[in-house]
Amino acid sequence: MSESLQEEVFSINAIYSEECMVQQASTIYVVHPPSLPEASIQMSFPSSYPDAPPIILSLSIPESQQEYILKMVDVQALTDILLGCYHSGEVCVFDFLDELREVLKVDEEYYEQRKLMSSDAWARVNNSDSSDGEFDSENAGNWAMSDMVVDRKSKFIARAMEVHSVAEAKANLAVLKTNKKIAKATHNMTAWRIKTAREGITIQDCDDDGESAAGGRLLHLLEDLWNVMVVVSRWYGGVLLGPDRFKHINVTARDALVKGGFVQDNSPHADKKGKSSRKSK
């Protein structure tokens, strides 16, 4: 071990923890990034280090942690980051670990949402389809989906689902956006209203996702409803629709709520029996 490497290992372990850099062989170290200590990066240091750069041999992340990683990386990506930190004649591991803070880390918001959800709620979320194609009535999972509205090449589809916590609502949305078609929508406008059964706490929120005032309109549509969320996706067709876009957002959102049984269909063509309203939930 060169004197430079010995000093660097001592300093890094003093700053972070004694397990941050662990010698595995004469020239090989296992590095546990402070941003994700559960991960292991195997690095080889040439005898001429720091006149020559270290080499990333492998990366290991426990399967239990992979779900929460903000951005998955591989050995090549780590190598690119390492070489970006390296300057001949200078030690580089500290700078490398510092760069990893923005790359190899847990998505804290997603992690907290997952912790708060019950196993049953998480199962309901993950029963939602996340294929690459558009959802249809047969593969929409637990989402009630509206008919598509097309106007001057813009497309609108709404989905509604029963939810019982903010964590569940956010996780539903995150899973929904794993569908590439939905993730590429110009806007995914959302709203939800939730009343907790035990504490009786009421929560409501909305997001325009770039379509000004759309989230508030969706929230107004949910008035008197509880434990439901609605998501309206719009794919812009290249032609400005003016106020008509809000009509389509409302129409598709209401259609999804009707199909999900959250409100009754009062249109002239609706079945007289209609669906039972779920206002009281």
Buried (B, 14 or more C-beta within 10 A) or exposed (E): BBEBBEEBBEBBBEEBEEEBBBEEEEBBBBBBBBBBEBBBBBBBBBEEBBEEBBBBBEBEBEEEBEEBBBEEBEBEBBBEBBEEBBEEEEBBBBBBBEBBEEBBBBBEEBBBBBEBBEEEBBEBBEEBBBEEEBBEEEBBBBBBBBEBBEBEEBBBBBBBBBBBBBBBBBBBBBBBBEBEBBEEBBBBBBBBBBBBEEEEEEEBBBBBBEBEEBBBBBBEBBEEBBBBBBBBBBBBBEEEBEEEBBBBBBBBBBBBBBBBBBBBBEEEEEEEEBBEBBEEE
